[in-house]
């Protein structure tokens, strides 16, 4: 999945829209600032942060000062720039302590990554909003993809999105509305995507061949923590030409077996 390195982030319309539409704007602004700083490779100045999030600079400064006071953001008085502070690790550590999925999925990711020469992700599904990478494994292949733990993606994008649509209980009207906001390298039509969702429902795993990222195939299988919609997914990412040789179907079956084992551990199956 895409996670290109940039010196400064692009205009983040999704974060800006979330701030604008939020019913709790103070919380939404703080969360948006933290996410923006987390995505940036370098510290950012006030004007850049305000512009990227569509905030009035004075409002943005108020949010930044509050986050600095809570030790979630640091401020460099010499450069006048902001970055994430170590206090964010306390929150992350508490989440990792109570969430067992990263530890449980890591051996599965490592095994499949090595067997098929792919990059593997364990992702958490947050409804139709987004998915978050919570575990990563990379093979010894010469081509590596730069997705990191904590990377966020739209829920319905790529192979994982087909799984969410196939196995989640969501109305088609909502799926279509969200589908048309997605950004692909080679976008499928909604009708083609619906057919692929139907295929995913039958075979148990989803496949995206060069639609999301040109020349890259993504395969995903859903994991259930409880009955209802999938809570997580196993995701394999590889170069399309290489996966044609090793076999996309075989990779899908390996993902499906791993996902079923993880679901069984949680659900007592």
BALOBA-1460 file (C-alpha; in Angstrom, 3 decimals):
// residues 269
<rec num="1" residu="x" x="0.000" y="0.000" z="0.000"/>
<rec num="2" residu="x" x="1.173" y="3.484" z="-0.737"/>
<rec num="3" residu="x" x="3.091" y="5.434" z="1.824"/>
<rec num="4" residu="x" x="5.452" y="7.664" z="-0.204"/>
<rec num="5" residu="x" x="8.090" y="9.702" z="1.594"/>
<rec num="6" residu="x" x="7.616" y="13.487" z="1.390"/>
<rec num="7" residu="x" x="9.407" y="16.381" z="3.009"/>
<rec num="8" residu="x" x="6.045" y="18.033" z="3.667"/>
<rec num="9" residu="x" x="2.659" y="16.341" z="3.438"/>
<rec num="10" residu="x" x="0.224" y="17.069" z="0.614"/>
<rec num="11" residu="x" x="-2.951" y="18.985" z="1.331"/>
<rec num="12" residu="x" x="-4.872" y="16.492" z="3.411"/>
<rec num="13" residu="x" x="-8.445" y="16.985" z="2.270"/>
<rec num="14" residu="x" x="-9.688" y="13.993" z="4.271"/>
<rec num="15" residu="x" x="-8.359" y="15.356" z="7.563"/>
<rec num="16" residu="x" x="-9.579" y="18.851" z="6.748"/>
<rec num="17" residu="x" x="-13.052" y="17.558" z="5.906"/>
<rec num="18" residu="x" x="-13.186" y="15.513" z="9.114"/>
<rec num="19" residu="x" x="-12.353" y="18.608" z="11.150"/>
<rec num="20" residu="x" x="-14.973" y="20.685" z="9.341"/>
<rec num="21" residu="x" x="-17.743" y="18.108" z="9.731"/>
<rec num="22" residu="x" x="-16.978" y="17.007" z="13.291"/>
<rec num="23" residu="x" x="-19.560" y="17.376" z="16.050"/>
<rec num="24" residu="x" x="-16.677" y="17.683" z="18.547"/>
<rec num="25" residu="x" x="-14.398" y="20.163" z="16.735"/>
<rec num="26" residu="x" x="-11.851" y="20.646" z="19.537"/>
<rec num="27" residu="x" x="-11.146" y="16.912" z="19.720"/>
<rec num="28" residu="x" x="-11.201" y="16.546" z="15.956"/>
<rec num="29" residu="x" x="-8.710" y="19.394" z="15.495"/>
<rec num="30" residu="x" x="-6.311" y="17.900" z="18.031"/>
<rec num="31" residu="x" x="-6.554" y="14.451" z="16.438"/>
<rec num="32" residu="x" x="-6.030" y="15.911" z="12.963"/>
<rec num="33" residu="x" x="-2.902" y="17.771" z="14.088"/>
<rec num="34" residu="x" x="-1.462" y="14.598" z="15.627"/>
<rec num="35" residu="x" x="-2.169" y="12.586" z="12.473"/>
<rec num="36" residu="x" x="-0.660" y="15.238" z="10.238"/>
<rec num="37" residu="x" x="2.518" y="15.423" z="12.323"/>
<rec num="38" residu="x" x="2.663" y="11.632" z="12.390"/>
<rec num="39" residu="x" x="2.560" y="11.475" z="8.586"/>
<rec num="40" residu="x" x="5.249" y="14.106" z="8.074"/>
<rec num="41" residu="x" x="8.934" y="13.180" z="7.784"/>
<rec num="42" residu="x" x="9.981" y="16.571" z="9.182"/>
<rec num="43" residu="x" x="8.679" y="18.990" z="11.855"/>
<rec num="44" residu="x" x="6.085" y="21.449" z="10.576"/>
<rec num="45" residu="x" x="5.481" y="25.130" z="11.188"/>
<rec num="46" residu="x" x="2.229" y="26.705" z="12.323"/>
<rec num="47" residu="x" x="1.290" y="28.108" z="8.930"/>
<rec num="48" residu="x" x="1.845" y="24.765" z="7.185"/>
<rec num="49" residu="x" x="-0.252" y="22.877" z="9.722"/>
<rec num="50" residu="x" x="-3.059" y="25.429" z="9.586"/>
<rec num="51" residu="x" x="-3.067" y="25.419" z="5.779"/>
<rec num="52" residu="x" x="-3.079" y="21.636" z="5.438"/>
<rec num="53" residu="x" x="-5.992" y="21.271" z="7.857"/>
<rec num="54" residu="x" x="-7.979" y="24.302" z="6.760"/>
<rec num="55" residu="x" x="-7.711" y="25.929" z="10.190"/>
<rec num="56" residu="x" x="-7.467" y="29.598" z="11.152"/>
<rec num="57" residu="x" x="-3.842" y="30.039" z="12.364"/>
<rec num="58" residu="x" x="-4.916" y="31.424" z="15.752"/>
<rec num="59" residu="x" x="-7.154" y="28.392" z="16.317"/>
<rec num="60" residu="x" x="-4.390" y="26.053" z="15.173"/>
<rec num="61" residu="x" x="-1.928" y="27.720" z="17.576"/>
<rec num="62" residu="x" x="-4.348" y="27.207" z="20.470"/>
<rec num="63" residu="x" x="-4.596" y="23.479" z="19.650"/>
<rec num="64" residu="x" x="-0.818" y="23.127" z="19.301"/>
<rec num="65" residu="x" x="-0.162" y="24.838" z="22.636"/>
<rec num="66" residu="x" x="-2.611" y="22.489" z="24.361"/>
<rec num="67" residu="x" x="-0.931" y="19.442" z="22.790"/>
<rec num="68" residu="x" x="2.501" y="20.725" z="23.826"/>
<rec num="69" residu="x" x="1.239" y="21.168" z="27.395"/>
<rec num="70" residu="x" x="0.039" y="17.543" z="27.365"/>
<rec num="71" residu="x" x="3.492" y="16.426" z="26.087"/>
<rec num="72" residu="x" x="1.971" y="14.936" z="22.938"/>
<rec num="73" residu="x" x="3.665" y="17.504" z="20.671"/>
<rec num="74" residu="x" x="7.071" y="19.174" z="20.959"/>
<rec num="75" residu="x" x="7.955" y="22.732" z="19.923"/>
<rec num="76" residu="x" x="11.417" y="23.798" z="18.766"/>
<rec num="77" residu="x" x="11.840" y="27.449" z="19.732"/>
<rec num="78" residu="x" x="14.745" y="27.881" z="17.300"/>
<rec num="79" residu="x" x="12.976" y="26.612" z="14.169"/>
<rec num="80" residu="x" x="9.407" y="27.438" z="15.292"/>
<rec num="81" residu="x" x="8.329" y="23.960" z="14.210"/>
<rec num="82" residu="x" x="6.251" y="21.222" z="15.806"/>
<rec num="83" residu="x" x="6.682" y="17.430" z="15.926"/>
<rec num="84" residu="x" x="5.231" y="14.488" z="17.825"/>
<rec num="85" residu="x" x="6.555" y="14.192" z="21.376"/>
<rec num="86" residu="x" x="7.442" y="11.042" z="23.310"/>
<rec num="87" residu="x" x="4.238" y="11.329" z="25.350"/>
<rec num="88" residu="x" x="2.409" y="9.777" z="22.413"/>
<rec num="89" residu="x" x="4.248" y="6.534" z="23.191"/>
<rec num="90" residu="x" x="2.413" y="6.223" z="26.508"/>
<rec num="91" residu="x" x="-0.900" y="6.039" z="24.686"/>
<rec num="92" residu="x" x="0.502" y="3.612" z="22.127"/>
<rec num="93" residu="x" x="1.968" y="1.367" z="24.816"/>
<rec num="94" residu="x" x="-1.358" y="1.158" z="26.631"/>
<rec num="95" residu="x" x="-3.102" y="0.171" z="23.397"/>
<rec num="96" residu="x" x="-0.481" y="-2.466" z="22.587"/>
<rec num="97" residu="x" x="-0.765" y="-3.909" z="26.097"/>
<rec num="98" residu="x" x="-4.482" y="-4.606" z="25.775"/>
<rec num="99" residu="x" x="-4.644" y="-5.460" z="22.059"/>
<rec num="100" residu="x" x="-3.464" y="-9.009" z="21.399"/>
<rec num="101" residu="x" x="-3.834" y="-9.022" z="17.614"/>
<rec num="102" residu="x" x="-0.364" y="-7.639" z="16.708"/>
<rec num="103" residu="x" x="1.372" y="-10.351" z="18.740"/>
<rec num="104" residu="x" x="-0.925" y="-13.098" z="17.499"/>
<rec num="105" residu="x" x="-0.680" y="-12.147" z="13.842"/>
<rec num="106" residu="x" x="3.070" y="-11.536" z="13.602"/>
<rec num="107" residu="x" x="4.130" y="-15.207" z="13.199"/>
<rec num="108" residu="x" x="1.485" y="-15.660" z="10.495"/>
<rec num="109" residu="x" x="2.691" y="-12.577" z="8.638"/>
<rec num="110" residu="x" x="6.335" y="-13.644" z="8.892"/>
<rec num="111" residu="x" x="5.613" y="-17.124" z="7.545"/>
<rec num="112" residu="x" x="3.574" y="-15.984" z="4.537"/>
<rec num="113" residu="x" x="5.980" y="-13.140" z="3.733"/>
<rec num="114" residu="x" x="8.859" y="-15.599" z="3.591"/>
<rec num="115" residu="x" x="6.967" y="-18.280" z="1.661"/>
<rec num="116" residu="x" x="5.700" y="-15.940" z="-1.068"/>
<rec num="117" residu="x" x="8.228" y="-13.084" z="-1.090"/>
<rec num="118" residu="x" x="5.640" y="-10.414" z="-0.284"/>
<rec num="119" residu="x" x="5.112" y="-7.592" z="2.179"/>
<rec num="120" residu="x" x="2.510" y="-8.607" z="4.759"/>
<rec num="121" residu="x" x="0.238" y="-6.400" z="6.847"/>
<rec num="122" residu="x" x="-2.089" y="-7.098" z="9.714"/>
<rec num="123" residu="x" x="-4.723" y="-4.351" z="9.625"/>
<rec num="124" residu="x" x="-7.493" y="-3.298" z="11.966"/>
<rec num="125" residu="x" x="-10.792" y="-2.350" z="10.341"/>
<rec num="126" residu="x" x="-12.570" y="0.733" z="11.684"/>
<rec num="127" residu="x" x="-15.994" y="0.338" z="10.091"/>
<rec num="128" residu="x" x="-16.258" y="2.054" z="6.709"/>
<rec num="129" residu="x" x="-13.976" y="4.878" z="7.800"/>
<rec num="130" residu="x" x="-10.486" y="3.451" z="7.443"/>
<rec num="131" residu="x" x="-8.086" y="0.594" z="8.092"/>
<rec num="132" residu="x" x="-4.910" y="0.869" z="10.176"/>
<rec num="133" residu="x" x="-1.749" y="-1.226" z="9.782"/>
<rec num="134" residu="x" x="-0.969" y="-2.679" z="13.227"/>
<rec num="135" residu="x" x="1.657" y="-5.271" z="12.218"/>
<rec num="136" residu="x" x="4.077" y="-5.525" z="9.277"/>
<rec num="137" residu="x" x="6.401" y="-8.214" z="7.916"/>
<rec num="138" residu="x" x="8.727" y="-7.929" z="4.934"/>
<rec num="139" residu="x" x="10.374" y="-10.719" z="2.982"/>
<rec num="140" residu="x" x="13.929" y="-10.680" z="1.680"/>
<rec num="141" residu="x" x="12.671" y="-9.618" z="-1.752"/>
<rec num="142" residu="x" x="14.635" y="-6.865" z="-3.449"/>
<rec num="143" residu="x" x="11.563" y="-4.628" z="-3.884"/>
<rec num="144" residu="x" x="10.143" y="-3.296" z="-0.622"/>
<rec num="145" residu="x" x="7.006" y="-1.241" z="0.020"/>
<rec num="146" residu="x" x="7.174" y="1.503" z="2.616"/>
<rec num="147" residu="x" x="3.986" y="0.911" z="4.603"/>
<rec num="148" residu="x" x="4.626" y="1.265" z="8.343"/>
<rec num="149" residu="x" x="2.741" y="0.345" z="11.503"/>
<rec num="150" residu="x" x="0.191" y="3.099" z="12.046"/>
<rec num="151" residu="x" x="-0.405" y="3.807" z="8.349"/>
<rec num="152" residu="x" x="-4.066" y="4.565" z="7.612"/>
<rec num="153" residu="x" x="-5.989" y="3.886" z="4.413"/>
<rec num="154" residu="x" x="-9.615" y="4.345" z="3.280"/>
<rec num="155" residu="x" x="-11.618" y="1.293" z="4.337"/>
<rec num="156" residu="x" x="-12.894" y="0.332" z="0.887"/>
<rec num="157" residu="x" x="-9.623" y="0.691" z="-1.000"/>
<rec num="158" residu="x" x="-7.832" y="-2.236" z="-2.661"/>
<rec num="159" residu="x" x="-8.292" y="-5.920" z="-1.724"/>
<rec num="160" residu="x" x="-9.150" y="-5.229" z="1.918"/>
<rec num="161" residu="x" x="-11.983" y="-2.987" z="0.812"/>
<rec num="162" residu="x" x="-13.449" y="-5.781" z="-1.265"/>
<rec num="163" residu="x" x="-13.414" y="-7.998" z="1.851"/>
<rec num="164" residu="x" x="-15.099" y="-5.328" z="3.960"/>
<rec num="165" residu="x" x="-17.812" y="-4.862" z="1.315"/>
<rec num="166" residu="x" x="-18.232" y="-8.617" z="0.782"/>
<rec num="167" residu="x" x="-18.497" y="-9.674" z="4.421"/>
<rec num="168" residu="x" x="-19.819" y="-6.531" z="6.090"/>
<rec num="169" residu="x" x="-23.471" y="-5.671" z="6.428"/>
<rec num="170" residu="x" x="-23.479" y="-2.342" z="4.577"/>
<rec num="171" residu="x" x="-26.110" y="-0.906" z="2.195"/>
<rec num="172" residu="x" x="-25.053" y="-0.636" z="-1.449"/>
<rec num="173" residu="x" x="-25.910" y="3.073" z="-1.544"/>
<rec num="174" residu="x" x="-23.370" y="3.808" z="1.186"/>
<rec num="175" residu="x" x="-20.745" y="1.593" z="-0.439"/>
<rec num="176" residu="x" x="-21.204" y="3.361" z="-3.772"/>
<rec num="177" residu="x" x="-20.975" y="6.828" z="-2.233"/>
<rec num="178" residu="x" x="-17.708" y="5.952" z="-0.512"/>
<rec num="179" residu="x" x="-16.379" y="4.089" z="-3.548"/>
<rec num="180" residu="x" x="-16.539" y="7.246" z="-5.658"/>
<rec num="181" residu="x" x="-14.257" y="9.098" z="-3.192"/>
<rec num="182" residu="x" x="-11.419" y="6.543" z="-3.526"/>
<rec num="183" residu="x" x="-8.217" y="7.272" z="-5.415"/>
<rec num="184" residu="x" x="-6.759" y="4.472" z="-7.551"/>
<rec num="185" residu="x" x="-3.933" y="4.313" z="-10.101"/>
<rec num="186" residu="x" x="-6.213" y="2.373" z="-12.463"/>
<rec num="187" residu="x" x="-9.737" y="2.826" z="-11.062"/>
<rec num="188" residu="x" x="-12.342" y="0.126" z="-11.758"/>
<rec num="189" residu="x" x="-15.933" y="1.061" z="-12.460"/>
<rec num="190" residu="x" x="-18.371" y="0.546" z="-9.619"/>
<rec num="191" residu="x" x="-20.036" y="-2.300" z="-11.541"/>
<rec num="192" residu="x" x="-16.694" y="-4.065" z="-12.037"/>
<rec num="193" residu="x" x="-15.849" y="-3.526" z="-8.376"/>
<rec num="194" residu="x" x="-19.217" y="-5.021" z="-7.323"/>
<rec num="195" residu="x" x="-18.459" y="-8.123" z="-9.389"/>
<rec num="196" residu="x" x="-15.093" y="-8.423" z="-7.675"/>
<rec num="197" residu="x" x="-16.780" y="-8.055" z="-4.294"/>
<rec num="198" residu="x" x="-19.118" y="-10.920" z="-5.235"/>
<rec num="199" residu="x" x="-16.104" y="-13.057" z="-6.216"/>
<rec num="200" residu="x" x="-14.501" y="-12.226" z="-2.887"/>
<rec num="201" residu="x" x="-17.604" y="-13.447" z="-1.056"/>
<rec num="202" residu="x" x="-17.406" y="-16.784" z="-2.884"/>
<rec num="203" residu="x" x="-13.661" y="-17.469" z="-2.629"/>
<rec num="204" residu="x" x="-13.170" y="-16.000" z="0.836"/>
<rec num="205" residu="x" x="-10.382" y="-13.547" z="-0.030"/>
<rec num="206" residu="x" x="-10.101" y="-10.386" z="-2.116"/>
<rec num="207" residu="x" x="-7.686" y="-9.569" z="-4.935"/>
<rec num="208" residu="x" x="-6.659" y="-6.200" z="-6.361"/>
<rec num="209" residu="x" x="-4.429" y="-6.535" z="-9.415"/>
<rec num="210" residu="x" x="-2.871" y="-3.180" z="-10.362"/>
<rec num="211" residu="x" x="-6.000" y="-1.114" z="-9.634"/>
<rec num="212" residu="x" x="-4.837" y="0.517" z="-6.426"/>
<rec num="213" residu="x" x="-1.132" y="0.646" z="-7.334"/>
<rec num="214" residu="x" x="-0.137" y="0.041" z="-10.940"/>
<rec num="215" residu="x" x="1.975" y="-3.109" z="-11.271"/>
<rec num="216" residu="x" x="1.230" y="-4.247" z="-7.715"/>
<rec num="217" residu="x" x="-1.145" y="-7.021" z="-6.641"/>
<rec num="218" residu="x" x="-2.791" y="-6.916" z="-3.216"/>
<rec num="219" residu="x" x="-4.530" y="-9.948" z="-1.683"/>
<rec num="220" residu="x" x="-6.508" y="-9.827" z="1.582"/>
<rec num="221" residu="x" x="-8.491" y="-12.178" z="3.818"/>
<rec num="222" residu="x" x="-10.823" y="-11.098" z="6.649"/>
<rec num="223" residu="x" x="-10.410" y="-11.941" z="10.332"/>
<rec num="224" residu="x" x="-13.297" y="-11.975" z="12.814"/>
<rec num="225" residu="x" x="-12.846" y="-11.133" z="16.484"/>
<rec num="226" residu="x" x="-16.529" y="-11.763" z="17.088"/>
<rec num="227" residu="x" x="-19.601" y="-12.493" z="15.003"/>
<rec num="228" residu="x" x="-20.693" y="-9.693" z="12.695"/>
<rec num="229" residu="x" x="-18.454" y="-7.599" z="10.478"/>
<rec num="230" residu="x" x="-14.732" y="-8.471" z="10.107"/>
<rec num="231" residu="x" x="-12.553" y="-6.734" z="12.691"/>
<rec num="232" residu="x" x="-9.148" y="-7.235" z="11.037"/>
<rec num="233" residu="x" x="-7.569" y="-8.525" z="7.833"/>
<rec num="234" residu="x" x="-4.397" y="-10.162" z="6.600"/>
<rec num="235" residu="x" x="-2.998" y="-8.305" z="3.584"/>
<rec num="236" residu="x" x="-0.278" y="-9.410" z="1.144"/>
<rec num="237" residu="x" x="1.373" y="-6.914" z="-1.218"/>
<rec num="238" residu="x" x="3.654" y="-7.929" z="-4.069"/>
<rec num="239" residu="x" x="4.793" y="-7.138" z="-7.574"/>
<rec num="240" residu="x" x="2.187" y="-8.464" z="-9.995"/>
<rec num="241" residu="x" x="4.649" y="-10.167" z="-12.343"/>
<rec num="242" residu="x" x="6.298" y="-12.043" z="-9.458"/>
<rec num="243" residu="x" x="2.980" y="-13.137" z="-7.958"/>
<rec num="244" residu="x" x="1.821" y="-14.532" z="-11.284"/>
<rec num="245" residu="x" x="4.750" y="-16.932" z="-11.087"/>
<rec num="246" residu="x" x="4.220" y="-17.948" z="-7.445"/>
<rec num="247" residu="x" x="0.427" y="-18.050" z="-7.762"/>
<rec num="248" residu="x" x="-2.152" y="-15.557" z="-6.510"/>
<rec num="249" residu="x" x="-4.612" y="-18.362" z="-5.736"/>
<rec num="250" residu="x" x="-2.061" y="-20.163" z="-3.553"/>
<rec num="251" residu="x" x="-1.292" y="-16.924" z="-1.726"/>
<rec num="252" residu="x" x="-5.011" y="-16.315" z="-1.194"/>
<rec num="253" residu="x" x="-5.456" y="-19.770" z="0.289"/>
<rec num="254" residu="x" x="-2.514" y="-19.208" z="2.649"/>
<rec num="255" residu="x" x="-4.057" y="-15.922" z="3.800"/>
<rec num="256" residu="x" x="-7.438" y="-17.557" z="4.204"/>
<rec num="257" residu="x" x="-5.997" y="-20.381" z="6.340"/>
<rec num="258" residu="x" x="-4.135" y="-17.923" z="8.553"/>
<rec num="259" residu="x" x="-7.191" y="-15.692" z="8.914"/>
<rec num="260" residu="x" x="-9.388" y="-18.659" z="9.863"/>
<rec num="261" residu="x" x="-6.907" y="-19.790" z="12.518"/>
<rec num="262" residu="x" x="-6.806" y="-16.310" z="14.041"/>
<rec num="263" residu="x" x="-10.602" y="-16.006" z="13.956"/>
<rec num="264" residu="x" x="-10.910" y="-19.433" z="15.583"/>
<rec num="265" residu="x" x="-8.522" y="-18.443" z="18.412"/>
<rec num="266" residu="x" x="-10.699" y="-15.448" z="19.234"/>
<rec num="267" residu="x" x="-14.115" y="-16.990" z="18.719"/>
<rec num="268" residu="x" x="-13.412" y="-20.365" z="20.279"/>
<rec num="269" residu="x" x="-13.687" y="-22.187" z="16.974"/>
